[in-house]
Amino acid sequence: MPALYPQSAKWYNAGMTFDLTYIVVSLISLVLALTLHEFAHALMGHYLGDTTAEDQGRLTINPLAHIDPFTTLALPLLLILLHSPVVFGAAKPVPFNPWAVRGGRWGAALVALAGPFTNLLIALFVGLWMHFVPVNVVVEQLLGSIVVVNIGFFVFNMIPFPPLDGSRLLYAIAPPSLREIMDRIEQGGLMVLFVILLIGYPLISPFVTRVVAYLVGLIVPTGPLP
């Protein structure tokens, strides 16, 4: 699913410039987070009885099965080079059949939530690694980037607005009239999300940034983001 993380944090940029190392670290973090995010969707769908993702070769941690040349690589790279305050990245969405998933709307919600919660678990694991395993500066930059990116993916994707993953949880409890509206919005796919980013994200970015900064501050041993 689409994901976004703020790139303006001082901790994340400390000692890093917009050079080759910075670009490589950023793209590795993005590809890792997106690949495991999409694999988690596929795995949960498979566990709940839907073989759609497996049939289309998406039940794998091979990044080549999930990355999109433009939205996973070219677009984030362009935003990094333009010194954008945010970097937007997306993988190819994992297909699933909501009618084949056990549990109905709640099963579909579990498939959706598996992605962002996997990102949260990755961030927690890497944060623990940083606390207890000494690393050099370059590795610390990579690990810190992984934490920030995955927390950003978790926070942004939990926003309950289609087509983000959090909307599936809202969909499970929403009345039929609201579900119909959400269905219409979701049909727009990534185009709707691009419109949100262009128009609506400036309104919610302070909230997203604060939540990301708070969570990263709890996880990273060097302290919270400003």
Secondary structure as a PSIPRED ss2 file (coil, helix, strand):
# PSIPRED VFORMAT (PSIPRED V4.0)

   1 M C   1.000  0.000  0.000
   2 P C   1.000  0.000  0.000
   3 A E   0.000  0.000  1.000
   4 L E   0.000  0.000  1.000
   5 Y E   0.000  0.000  1.000
   6 P E   0.000  0.000  1.000
   7 Q C   1.000  0.000  0.000
   8 S C   1.000  0.000  0.000
   9 A C   1.000  0.000  0.000
  10 K H   0.000  1.000  0.000
  11 W H   0.000  1.000  0.000
  12 Y H   0.000  1.000  0.000
  13 N H   0.000  1.000  0.000
  14 A C   1.000  0.000  0.000
  15 G C   1.000  0.000  0.000
  16 M C   1.000  0.000  0.000
  17 T C   1.000  0.000  0.000
  18 F C   1.000  0.000  0.000
  19 D C   1.000  0.000  0.000
  20 L H   0.000  1.000  0.000
  21 T H   0.000  1.000  0.000
  22 Y H   0.000  1.000  0.000
  23 I H   0.000  1.000  0.000
  24 V H   0.000  1.000  0.000
  25 V H   0.000  1.000  0.000
  26 S H   0.000  1.000  0.000
  27 L H   0.000  1.000  0.000
  28 I H   0.000  1.000  0.000
  29 S H   0.000  1.000  0.000
  30 L H   0.000  1.000  0.000
  31 V H   0.000  1.000  0.000
  32 L H   0.000  1.000  0.000
  33 A H   0.000  1.000  0.000
  34 L H   0.000  1.000  0.000
  35 T H   0.000  1.000  0.000
  36 L H   0.000  1.000  0.000
  37 H H   0.000  1.000  0.000
  38 E H   0.000  1.000  0.000
  39 F H   0.000  1.000  0.000
  40 A H   0.000  1.000  0.000
  41 H H   0.000  1.000  0.000
  42 A H   0.000  1.000  0.000
  43 L H   0.000  1.000  0.000
  44 M H   0.000  1.000  0.000
  45 G H   0.000  1.000  0.000
  46 H H   0.000  1.000  0.000
  47 Y H   0.000  1.000  0.000
  48 L C   1.000  0.000  0.000
  49 G C   1.000  0.000  0.000
  50 D C   1.000  0.000  0.000
  51 T C   1.000  0.000  0.000
  52 T H   0.000  1.000  0.000
  53 A H   0.000  1.000  0.000
  54 E H   0.000  1.000  0.000
  55 D H   0.000  1.000  0.000
  56 Q C   1.000  0.000  0.000
  57 G C   1.000  0.000  0.000
  58 R C   1.000  0.000  0.000
  59 L C   1.000  0.000  0.000
  60 T C   1.000  0.000  0.000
  61 I C   1.000  0.000  0.000
  62 N C   1.000  0.000  0.000
  63 P H   0.000  1.000  0.000
  64 L H   0.000  1.000  0.000
  65 A H   0.000  1.000  0.000
  66 H C   1.000  0.000  0.000
  67 I C   1.000  0.000  0.000
  68 D C   1.000  0.000  0.000
  69 P H   0.000  1.000  0.000
  70 F H   0.000  1.000  0.000
  71 T H   0.000  1.000  0.000
  72 T H   0.000  1.000  0.000
  73 L H   0.000  1.000  0.000
  74 A H   0.000  1.000  0.000
  75 L H   0.000  1.000  0.000
  76 P H   0.000  1.000  0.000
  77 L H   0.000  1.000  0.000
  78 L H   0.000  1.000  0.000
  79 L H   0.000  1.000  0.000
  80 I H   0.000  1.000  0.000
  81 L H   0.000  1.000  0.000
  82 L C   1.000  0.000  0.000
  83 H C   1.000  0.000  0.000
  84 S C   1.000  0.000  0.000
  85 P C   1.000  0.000  0.000
  86 V E   0.000  0.000  1.000
  87 V E   0.000  0.000  1.000
  88 F E   0.000  0.000  1.000
  89 G E   0.000  0.000  1.000
  90 A C   1.000  0.000  0.000
  91 A C   1.000  0.000  0.000
  92 K C   1.000  0.000  0.000
  93 P C   1.000  0.000  0.000
  94 V C   1.000  0.000  0.000
  95 P C   1.000  0.000  0.000
  96 F C   1.000  0.000  0.000
  97 N C   1.000  0.000  0.000
  98 P C   1.000  0.000  0.000
  99 W C   1.000  0.000  0.000
 100 A C   1.000  0.000  0.000
 101 V C   1.000  0.000  0.000
 102 R C   1.000  0.000  0.000
 103 G C   1.000  0.000  0.000
 104 G H   0.000  1.000  0.000
 105 R H   0.000  1.000  0.000
 106 W H   0.000  1.000  0.000
 107 G H   0.000  1.000  0.000
 108 A H   0.000  1.000  0.000
 109 A H   0.000  1.000  0.000
 110 L H   0.000  1.000  0.000
 111 V H   0.000  1.000  0.000
 112 A H   0.000  1.000  0.000
 113 L H   0.000  1.000  0.000
 114 A H   0.000  1.000  0.000
 115 G H   0.000  1.000  0.000
 116 P H   0.000  1.000  0.000
 117 F H   0.000  1.000  0.000
 118 T H   0.000  1.000  0.000
 119 N H   0.000  1.000  0.000
 120 L H   0.000  1.000  0.000
 121 L H   0.000  1.000  0.000
 122 I H   0.000  1.000  0.000
 123 A H   0.000  1.000  0.000
 124 L H   0.000  1.000  0.000
 125 F H   0.000  1.000  0.000
 126 V H   0.000  1.000  0.000
 127 G H   0.000  1.000  0.000
 128 L H   0.000  1.000  0.000
 129 W H   0.000  1.000  0.000
 130 M H   0.000  1.000  0.000
 131 H H   0.000  1.000  0.000
 132 F H   0.000  1.000  0.000
 133 V C   1.000  0.000  0.000
 134 P C   1.000  0.000  0.000
 135 V C   1.000  0.000  0.000
 136 N C   1.000  0.000  0.000
 137 V H   0.000  1.000  0.000
 138 V H   0.000  1.000  0.000
 139 V H   0.000  1.000  0.000
 140 E H   0.000  1.000  0.000
 141 Q H   0.000  1.000  0.000
 142 L H   0.000  1.000  0.000
 143 L H   0.000  1.000  0.000
 144 G H   0.000  1.000  0.000
 145 S H   0.000  1.000  0.000
 146 I H   0.000  1.000  0.000
 147 V H   0.000  1.000  0.000
 148 V H   0.000  1.000  0.000
 149 V H   0.000  1.000  0.000
 150 N H   0.000  1.000  0.000
 151 I H   0.000  1.000  0.000
 152 G H   0.000  1.000  0.000
 153 F H   0.000  1.000  0.000
 154 F H   0.000  1.000  0.000
 155 V H   0.000  1.000  0.000
 156 F H   0.000  1.000  0.000
 157 N H   0.000  1.000  0.000
 158 M C   1.000  0.000  0.000
 159 I C   1.000  0.000  0.000
 160 P C   1.000  0.000  0.000
 161 F C   1.000  0.000  0.000
 162 P C   1.000  0.000  0.000
 163 P C   1.000  0.000  0.000
 164 L C   1.000  0.000  0.000
 165 D C   1.000  0.000  0.000
 166 G H   0.000  1.000  0.000
 167 S H   0.000  1.000  0.000
 168 R H   0.000  1.000  0.000
 169 L H   0.000  1.000  0.000
 170 L H   0.000  1.000  0.000
 171 Y H   0.000  1.000  0.000
 172 A H   0.000  1.000  0.000
 173 I H   0.000  1.000  0.000
 174 A C   1.000  0.000  0.000
 175 P C   1.000  0.000  0.000
 176 P H   0.000  1.000  0.000
 177 S H   0.000  1.000  0.000
 178 L H   0.000  1.000  0.000
 179 R H   0.000  1.000  0.000
 180 E H   0.000  1.000  0.000
 181 I H   0.000  1.000  0.000
 182 M H   0.000  1.000  0.000
 183 D H   0.000  1.000  0.000
 184 R H   0.000  1.000  0.000
 185 I H   0.000  1.000  0.000
 186 E H   0.000  1.000  0.000
 187 Q C   1.000  0.000  0.000
 188 G C   1.000  0.000  0.000
 189 G H   0.000  1.000  0.000
 190 L H   0.000  1.000  0.000
 191 M H   0.000  1.000  0.000
 192 V H   0.000  1.000  0.000
 193 L H   0.000  1.000  0.000
 194 F H   0.000  1.000  0.000
 195 V H   0.000  1.000  0.000
 196 I H   0.000  1.000  0.000
 197 L H   0.000  1.000  0.000
 198 L H   0.000  1.000  0.000
 199 I H   0.000  1.000  0.000
 200 G H   0.000  1.000  0.000
 201 Y H   0.000  1.000  0.000
 202 P H   0.000  1.000  0.000
 203 L H   0.000  1.000  0.000
 204 I H   0.000  1.000  0.000
 205 S H   0.000  1.000  0.000
 206 P H   0.000  1.000  0.000
 207 F H   0.000  1.000  0.000
 208 V H   0.000  1.000  0.000
 209 T H   0.000  1.000  0.000
 210 R H   0.000  1.000  0.000
 211 V H   0.000  1.000  0.000
 212 V H   0.000  1.000  0.000
 213 A H   0.000  1.000  0.000
 214 Y H   0.000  1.000  0.000
 215 L H   0.000  1.000  0.000
 216 V H   0.000  1.000  0.000
 217 G H   0.000  1.000  0.000
 218 L H   0.000  1.000  0.000
 219 I H   0.000  1.000  0.000
 220 V C   1.000  0.000  0.000
 221 P C   1.000  0.000  0.000
 222 T C   1.000  0.000  0.000
 223 G C   1.000  0.000  0.000
 224 P C   1.000  0.000  0.000
 225 L C   1.000  0.000  0.000
 226 P C   1.000  0.000  0.000
